[in-house]
Amino acid sequence: MSRDAGRLSLILLFMPFVLWIGLLIILPQLGIGYYSLREKVGFNQFEFGLKNYVDFIGEPVYRNTLLRTAWMSILVTILALIAGFPVAYYIAKIAKERSRAALFLMCLIPLWVSDLVRAYGWIVLLRETGVISTALVKMGIIGQPVEMLYNDITVVMGLVYTVILFMIVPLVSTLQGMDDALLEAGYNLGGSRLTVFRRIIVPYAMPGIVSGCIITFMLTAGSYLTPILLGGKNSSWFTEQIYNQFITRYNWESGSAFGVSLLVFTSFVVWAGLRLTGQSLATTVAKD
């Protein structure tokens, strides 16, 4: 009787998670995959095939946009790691116990507002009549207002600001488990700070690094508001192509094919990154 009660409790415990995954992730992906294989042959007439994917591969604009999105997402991930690792290390190993919660809370503050509000915050700062340009003119550093928006640098800055927290959290979680005795042993054996960092800290933090990189890369590649608002007409982000297919052209078949292509391509990049770093997804999740 107790075994049946425990089994029922376990089922009820995991039911919300299963429903969440099934209804909001698996079923929508299956629907997108179904639409991506449909080909219009007439009014409300469809056949199944790979024409949507062939059209995508055969159009250089779409291919180049996808590759550009992947490259920019990798760059954002690298910059988020470079900027986030010192912050995570300070919170996990240097800051006092009482101040860690406050520092972590400060990192969470940007998530209190939506992506739209944060993007418009960057616009207020960087536009031609914005805060920074006006201040530089008043200080005499520049002669006339400068437009700092609508370029790749601004897009990268906005994306790093948006996703850096998702790099810091897994790094803090991993680094907190590192015994300080490992660092002391490294220094006692004559290792320099660079050697200790390279031979002890980085290998120990690798699961957190990989987890953070996967999360930030996938979030960046799937971002829409930040690249569009900060990049303007000069932005060339693949999610905009997906939006145009679904909303502007009302072509759900091509839009679905674009969405599946983005998912497959980003998954391939993640797999390649795991292979290059010698990590496995199962090991990373287990350790993190």
C-alpha positions in Angstrom: 0.0 0.0 0.0 2.8 2.4 0.9 4.6 1.5 -2.3 1.5 2.4 -4.4 1.1 5.7 -2.4 4.8 6.6 -3.1 4.4 5.8 -6.8 1.3 8.0 -7.0 3.1 10.8 -5.2 5.9 10.6 -7.6 3.6 10.6 -10.6 1.7 13.7 -9.2 5.0 15.4 -8.5 6.3 15.0 -12.1 2.9 15.6 -13.8 3.2 19.4 -14.0 6.7 19.0 -15.5 5.5 16.4 -18.0 2.5 18.5 -19.0 4.8 21.6 -19.4 7.2 19.7 -21.6 4.5 17.9 -23.6 2.0 20.7 -24.2 4.4 23.7 -24.5 7.5 22.2 -26.1 7.0 18.8 -27.7 3.5 19.3 -29.3 4.3 22.7 -30.7 7.5 21.4 -32.2 5.6 18.5 -33.8 3.1 20.9 -35.2 5.9 23.1 -36.6 7.5 20.0 -38.2 4.2 19.0 -39.7 3.6 22.4 -41.3 7.2 22.5 -42.6 6.6 19.4 -44.7 3.5 20.7 -46.3 3.6 22.1 -49.9 0.9 24.3 -51.3 -0.4 22.9 -54.7 -3.6 24.8 -54.8 -6.3 26.6 -52.8 -6.4 24.7 -49.5 -4.6 21.8 -51.2 -1.3 20.5 -49.8 1.2 17.7 -50.5 4.0 16.5 -48.3 7.6 16.9 -49.3 10.8 18.8 -48.7 10.2 21.7 -51.0 10.2 24.3 -48.2 13.7 23.1 -47.1 15.0 23.0 -50.6 13.8 26.6 -51.2 15.5 27.7 -48.0 18.8 26.0 -48.9 18.6 27.4 -52.4 18.2 31.0 -51.3 21.6 32.6 -50.5 19.9 35.4 -48.4 18.4 33.0 -46.0 21.5 30.9 -45.7 23.7 33.9 -45.1 21.3 35.3 -42.5 21.4 32.0 -40.6 25.2 31.8 -40.7 25.4 35.4 -39.6 23.0 34.8 -36.8 25.1 31.8 -35.6 28.4 33.7 -35.8 27.0 36.7 -33.9 25.5 34.4 -31.3 28.8 32.7 -30.8 30.5 36.1 -30.4 27.9 37.1 -27.8 28.4 33.9 -26.0 32.2 34.3 -25.8 31.8 37.9 -24.6 29.2 36.9 -22.0 31.6 34.2 -20.7 34.6 36.7 -20.6 32.5 39.3 -18.8 30.5 36.9 -16.6 33.3 34.6 -15.3 35.0 37.2 -13.1 31.7 38.2 -11.7 30.7 34.6 -11.0 34.1 33.8 -9.4 33.9 36.9 -7.2 30.4 36.0 -6.0 31.3 32.3 -5.4 34.8 32.4 -4.0 35.8 35.9 -2.9 32.7 37.8 -1.6 31.7 37.3 2.0 28.9 35.0 2.8 26.6 37.9 3.8 27.1 39.9 0.7 26.7 37.0 -1.8 22.9 37.2 -1.8 23.0 40.9 -2.3 25.4 40.6 -5.2 23.4 37.8 -6.8 20.2 40.0 -6.4 21.9 42.8 -8.2 22.5 40.4 -11.1 18.8 39.6 -11.1 17.6 43.2 -11.3 17.6 43.4 -15.1 15.2 40.4 -15.3 12.6 42.5 -13.4 11.8 44.3 -16.6 10.9 42.9 -20.0 13.3 42.6 -23.0 11.3 45.4 -24.7 11.9 47.9 -21.8 15.6 47.0 -21.6 15.9 47.4 -25.4 14.3 50.9 -25.2 16.6 51.7 -22.4 19.6 51.2 -24.7 17.8 53.3 -27.3 17.4 56.2 -24.9 21.1 56.0 -24.1 22.5 55.5 -27.6 20.3 57.3 -30.0 21.4 60.5 -31.7 19.6 62.7 -29.2 20.2 60.3 -26.4 21.9 60.6 -23.0 25.4 59.6 -24.1 25.5 61.6 -27.3 24.1 64.7 -25.6 26.6 64.5 -22.8 29.6 64.1 -25.2 28.5 67.2 -27.1 28.1 69.3 -23.9 31.6 68.2 -22.7 33.0 69.3 -26.0 34.3 65.8 -26.9 32.4 65.7 -30.2 31.1 68.6 -32.3 27.7 67.2 -33.1 25.4 64.4 -32.0 26.3 60.9 -33.1 23.9 58.1 -33.9 25.2 55.0 -32.0 22.3 52.7 -32.8 21.6 50.4 -35.7 25.0 48.6 -36.0 26.4 45.3 -35.1 28.3 46.6 -32.0 25.1 47.9 -30.5 23.3 44.7 -31.1 26.1 42.6 -29.5 26.2 44.9 -26.5 22.4 44.6 -26.0 22.5 40.9 -26.4 25.4 40.4 -24.0 23.5 42.6 -21.4 20.4 40.5 -21.9 21.9 37.0 -21.6 24.9 37.5 -19.3 22.9 36.5 -16.2 22.3 33.1 -17.7 26.0 32.7 -18.0 26.7 33.8 -14.4 24.1 31.5 -12.7 25.5 28.1 -13.7 29.1 29.4 -13.2 28.3 30.5 -9.6 26.6 27.1 -9.0 29.6 25.2 -10.2 32.3 27.3 -8.6 30.6 27.3 -5.2 31.3 23.5 -5.0 35.1 24.0 -5.5 37.1 23.3 -2.4 39.5 26.2 -1.5 42.1 23.6 -0.6 42.5 22.9 -4.3 43.6 26.5 -4.9 45.9 26.5 -1.9 47.5 23.3 -3.1 48.1 24.8 -6.5 49.8 27.9 -5.1 51.8 25.8 -2.6 53.2 23.7 -5.4 54.6 26.8 -7.1 51.8 27.5 -9.5 51.2 31.1 -10.6 47.8 32.7 -10.7 47.6 32.0 -14.4 48.6 28.4 -14.0 46.1 27.8 -11.2 43.4 29.5 -13.2 44.2 27.4 -16.3 44.9 24.0 -14.6 42.5 24.1 -11.7 39.7 26.7 -11.9 38.8 26.3 -15.6 38.7 22.5 -15.6 36.6 22.4 -12.5 34.3 25.1 -13.8 34.0 23.5 -17.2 30.5 22.0 -16.6 29.2 25.4 -15.6 31.0 27.0 -18.6 29.4 24.5 -21.0 26.0 24.9 -19.5 26.2 28.7 -19.6 27.4 28.7 -23.1 24.6 26.4 -24.3 21.9 28.5 -22.6 23.3 31.9 -23.8 23.9 30.7 -27.3 20.4 29.3 -27.8 18.8 32.4 -26.2 20.8 34.7 -28.4 20.1 32.8 -31.6 16.4 32.8 -30.8 16.3 36.5 -29.8 14.0 38.8 -31.7 13.3 42.1 -30.0 16.9 43.2 -29.2 18.4 42.6 -32.7 15.4 44.3 -34.4 15.2 47.3 -32.1 18.9 48.0 -31.7 19.9 46.9 -35.2 17.0 48.6 -37.1 17.0 48.1 -40.9 20.7 47.2 -40.8 19.9 44.1 -38.6 20.0 40.8 -40.3 18.7 38.2 -37.8 17.2 34.9 -38.7 14.3 35.2 -36.3 13.2 38.3 -38.3 13.0 36.0 -41.4 10.9 33.6 -39.5 8.6 36.4 -38.3 8.2 37.7 -41.8 7.2 34.3 -43.1 4.6 33.7 -40.4 3.2 37.2 -40.0 4.0 39.4 -43.0 3.6 36.7 -45.8 1.3 34.4 -43.8 3.3 31.5 -45.2 3.2 29.1 -42.3 4.9 26.3 -44.3 8.0 28.3 -45.1 8.1 29.8 -41.6 7.9 26.4 -40.0 10.7 25.2 -42.2 12.8 28.2 -41.2 12.1 27.5 -37.5 13.0 23.8 -37.8 16.2 24.8 -39.7 17.2 27.2 -36.9 16.6 24.6 -34.3 18.6 21.9 -36.1 21.5 24.3 -37.0 21.8 25.7 -33.5 21.6 22.1 -32.1 24.4 21.1 -34.4 26.6 24.1 -33.2 26.0 23.0 -29.6 26.9 19.4 -30.5 30.1 20.6 -32.3 31.0 22.7 -29.3 30.6 19.8 -26.9 32.8 17.6 -29.1 35.5 20.3 -29.4 35.6 20.8 -25.6 35.5 17.0 -24.9 32.3 17.4 -22.8 29.0 15.5 -23.0 25.6 16.9 -22.4 24.7 14.2 -19.9 27.8 14.8 -17.8 27.4 18.5 -17.9 23.8 18.4 -16.7 24.7 15.9 -14.0 27.6 17.9 -12.6 25.8 21.2 -12.9 
